Amino acid sequence: MSEAYEGGCLCGAVRYKAEGEPLFQMNCHCHDCQKWGGAGYAPVMAFKQAQVAYSDGIAFYESDGGSGSPIQRGFCPTCGSSVALRVGRDFAFSVVTASSLDDPARFTPAHDIFTAHAHPWDHMDPELGKHEGFLKS
């Protein structure tokens, strides 16, 4: 069994623990993730919702995602740090931001998604898979 992925917000009020290996690791260039993360893309890793436990105190903001389905973006109401997303049918998947990991070096992206929304100044790693929209399995 692999070591758990743990992380949290800037002030430490919100913590999470993800057991097992991530389903995927990628950089999302969609407009919503750009605004949510305050950068050209959001580096994220996804787990099944049952693999992730959050501490009390995390707040979620719900909006429509790029697929048209609802998405919930988790943040710390104290310091404002972006920490997580809940996506998929009945929010079956939990996605954490690579920057919120206690050890961000464990993040190893394999794909860039929503590249059609990438900014000209956003220089993507040419070794990663590229997808104009969402990652197709």
DAFEN-V510497 format. One record per backbone hydrogen bond with DSSP energy under -1.0 kcal/mol. NH is the residue of the N-H (numbers start at 1). CO is the residue of the C=O. Records with the same first field share a line. If there is no record, write none. Layout:
NH = CO + CO
This chain:
5 = 18
7 = 16
8 = 100
9 = 14
16 = 7
17 = 53
18 = 5
19 = 51
23 = 46
26 = 44
27 = 111
28 = 42
29 = 113
34 = 30
35 = 31
36 = 32
37 = 33
38 = 34
39 = 34
42 = 28
44 = 26
45 = 96
46 = 24
47 = 94
49 = 92
51 = 48
52 = 49
53 = 17
55 = 15
58 = 55
59 = 75
61 = 73
63 = 71
65 = 69
68 = 65
71 = 63
72 = 86
73 = 61
74 = 84
75 = 59
76 = 81
80 = 76
83 = 74
84 = 74
85 = 95
86 = 72
87 = 93
91 = 88
93 = 87
94 = 47
95 = 85
96 = 45
97 = 83
98 = 43
100 = 97
101 = 98
102 = 6
106 = 103
107 = 104
110 = 25
112 = 129
113 = 27
114 = 133
115 = 131
117 = 114
118 = 115
122 = 119
123 = 121
128 = 125
129 = 110
131 = 112
